């Protein structure tokens, strides 16, 4: 009897806490889509450190500000698109402020 209760309990808990193979579709507000469409081109344009480079760095960013700290790069970047009459013109304003000189010990 204990074995039957144990098996029943296992079946119930597997159904409650199991992982189901659900399909997730990208929408226009998905994180992955947002990164590849908006963030990645900006980070390439600003020459930011890529996480794949295996460097130790810290980056804090909002939609238009980037603070990047590492052994190679200590800078604060302001990025803005020119908007004229509610439409982007394609012009981009980039201002980079070097915080401290980079050094190697």
C-alpha positions in Angstrom: 0.0 0.0 0.0 2.8 2.4 0.8 4.4 1.6 -2.5 1.2 2.5 -4.4 0.9 5.8 -2.5 4.5 6.6 -3.2 4.1 5.9 -7.0 0.9 8.0 -7.0 2.7 10.9 -5.2 5.6 10.7 -7.7 3.2 10.9 -10.7 1.4 13.9 -9.2 4.6 15.8 -8.3 6.1 15.1 -11.8 3.1 16.6 -13.4 3.1 19.6 -11.0 6.8 20.5 -11.2 7.7 18.9 -14.5 9.1 20.9 -17.4 6.9 20.9 -20.5 8.1 21.4 -24.0 6.2 24.5 -24.8 6.9 26.5 -27.9 7.7 30.2 -27.3 7.3 32.5 -30.2 9.3 35.8 -30.5 7.1 38.9 -30.5 8.2 42.4 -31.2 8.7 43.0 -27.5 10.8 39.8 -26.9 14.2 40.3 -25.2 16.2 38.3 -27.8 14.6 40.2 -30.6 15.2 43.5 -28.9 18.9 42.7 -28.3 19.7 41.6 -31.9 17.6 44.4 -33.5 18.5 47.4 -31.3 21.3 46.7 -28.7 23.8 44.7 -30.8 24.1 47.2 -33.6 24.5 50.0 -31.1 27.2 48.1 -29.1 29.1 47.4 -32.4 28.8 51.0 -33.4 30.1 52.2 -30.1 32.8 49.6 -30.0 31.8 48.2 -26.6 33.4 45.1 -25.1 31.7 41.9 -26.2 30.9 39.4 -23.5 32.3 36.6 -25.8 35.8 38.2 -25.5 36.3 36.7 -22.0 37.4 40.0 -20.5 36.6 41.2 -17.0 34.5 44.2 -17.3 31.5 46.0 -15.8 28.9 47.7 -17.9 25.9 49.7 -16.8 23.5 51.0 -19.4 20.2 52.6 -20.0 18.6 53.3 -23.4 21.1 56.1 -24.2 23.9 55.9 -21.6 26.7 53.4 -21.3 29.2 53.2 -18.5 31.9 50.6 -19.2 34.7 49.8 -16.8 37.6 47.4 -17.4 41.3 47.2 -17.5 41.3 48.3 -21.2 38.4 50.7 -21.2 37.0 53.2 -18.6 34.5 55.4 -20.3 31.1 56.9 -20.2 29.2 57.1 -23.5 26.2 59.2 -24.4 24.3 58.0 -27.5 21.4 59.8 -29.1 19.5 59.5 -32.4 18.5 62.8 -34.1 14.7 63.1 -34.3 13.1 65.7 -36.5 9.3 66.1 -36.5 8.8 62.8 -34.8 11.0 60.7 -37.2 14.6 59.5 -37.0 16.8 61.3 -39.5 19.6 58.7 -39.4 22.0 61.1 -37.8 23.6 59.9 -34.5 25.2 61.9 -31.7 27.9 60.1 -29.8 29.8 61.7 -26.9 32.5 59.7 -25.2 34.1 60.7 -21.9 37.2 58.9 -20.8 37.0 58.5 -17.0 40.6 57.5 -16.1 43.5 56.5 -18.2 43.7 52.7 -18.7 46.7 51.0 -17.2 48.4 47.6 -17.2 50.2 46.5 -14.1 
